[in-house]
Amino acid sequence: MISNQNSLSDEFAMRWFTCFAILLLSFVRAWAGLSILPVGTLLAFPETYDGQSVCVDGTAENIRGSVSSKGNAYFTLDIRQGAHKVHVFSFGKTDLQNGQTVLSCGRFHRENKVGENTFHDELTACLVDSPPGLFGPALQAGRSPEFSGEVTSVLDGDTLDVLAQHRPRRVRLEGVDCPEKGQDFGARSKQYTASKIFGKRVTVTVVNIDKYGRMVAWVRMEDDRLLNEEILLAGMGWWYRKYAPDNKTLESLEAEARSAKRGLWAEKNPLPPWEFRHPRGALALPPK
């Protein structure tokens, strides 16, 4: 009886220790709303991270391509780390192979019950690279996925290509939405962004991967200023409230530009790009 009581006590203590360690890890490794966590940790106590963006790394297996009922191509695969694995679902493209070490960022969205444990096992995301390649040094240091490279193309005010490991990486600016091509100030917004960073080296800090496979990120210029913030300050884009609702810095920069009537705010009623893309009573425009 005493032996059983000691065993139960040890098991209880171990569970508390494990829970405390995982909670501590979640605070230490959080970065800009993103948790960089191993797959095993996520499966152990997912409720700690429910609703948060996360990045997981492990070995790719069971990679399959498919087409949705709406005709959209997507792929699924498992990311395994030891005895644990998560299922990834994404509309992003991939040239990955089974057995390759990969990084995936996104949000868990399905609960599953196994014994007494409930966990989220499906991640909406896009695989972007394989550590210890592009993101390896940052991940090993416990930081958010990050890399530096030269800007080789500016598609519009908030979308650019950054060269890394001999190929361009598509980057979408976090918290900023610039006028579309064909929209008032669309060309000027693109020109402004290009004047700041085209042909120059920038540092990209990834906060998520969108459904088009683009890295959503903060882009730091050579003078250490954030391109995201400079665009709003110059009145060349909108604070994207939908995706950065709590960012008071972006909110205040847009308010300052609006008050000073800089850039697009010189117009009386500038049309937000999300309304231009999705006009009421019309078909939505394709993603830029």
Secondary structure, DSSP 8 states (H G I E B T S, - for coil): -HHHHHHHHHHHHHHHHHHHHHHHHHHHTEETTEEE--HHHHHH-GGGGTTSEEEEEEEEEEEEEEE-TTS-EEEEEEEEETTEEEEEEESS-----TT-EEEEEEEEEEEEEETTEEEEEEEEEEEEE-TTSSSHHHHHTT--SEEEEEEEEEEETTEEEEEETTEEEEEEETTEE---TTSTTHHHHHHHHHHHHTTSEEEEEEEEE-TTS-EEEEEE-TTS-BHHHHHHHTTSSEE-TTT-TT-HHHHHHHHHHHHHT-GGGGSSS---HHHHHS-TTS------
